[in-house]
Amino acid sequence: MTENPVSYSDCLACAQQRLQPDCPFPPHLLAALYAANQPDDVVEGMRHTGYPVVRVSSLLGCKYKSWLGRTEGYPLETPREYWARLRGTLIHRAIEEMGLDAEGLTEKRLSAFLWDDVVAAFVTGRVDAYDVESRTLYDFKTVNINKQGLAGMTLPRPRHVKQLRIYSWLLVKNGYPPPTSIQIAYMSMADLRTEQAPVLTAAELNEIEGWIITIMRDILAKQAPEVKPVEGWECSFCAFTQCRKNRKNCQPKKKKAEEAQP
């Protein structure tokens, strides 16, 4: 409510005593937001090796944003800013608790160490679900829909297809058979739509490593890469105020209603 940093304990105490009557967050939701923001032990363990850790999400969007996040740290967020991601976390937690059978993976973190003569880093991402027996890779996206609903959206999103390509590569690097089917389920509060994403060929699986290394070179470089969003909505949702002075140079596509960030 004040846009000033506050400790978790003070924020929780404020919510319990209703010191900010206009704040929409009850203490239970604030506690859930805090828990969802806690560091991942596996990722922290990789960082202790001294090598950089590159999340799959950092490979998908504006490289300058990923570079800023690595060199300066990501800005603090208000609970309202984090709320959309918490909805997705709740869905994933439910999926994890329901689970697949013993042959499946749910909410599984996969990592691989990748290097060349310029960079070396861990690449890591969390797979929503992989049915090993049927070799089907699933991903679940919560979305805000326009008046046309999910039926009026162009799906699957190119960004999500790229993400699933990297997950396919990570599965193979971790000893699992490559997916023969990839399904992305888009979920709103009122609707569900599942789309088939293209499966990688053996040649594409080999090529994706080079593509990842090319991006890693930019986001791990000492000098900042070009400000260049991959999708039009990125600048509108970017939290880095120091990037705004450069946005006139990137000229992202005009945001359409259906391009709202999932």
Summary of the structure (lengths in Angstrom):
residues: 262
radius of gyration: 19.4
end to end distance: 24.7
largest distance: 59.5
contacts: 730
relative contact order: 0.14
helix: 44%
strand: 18%
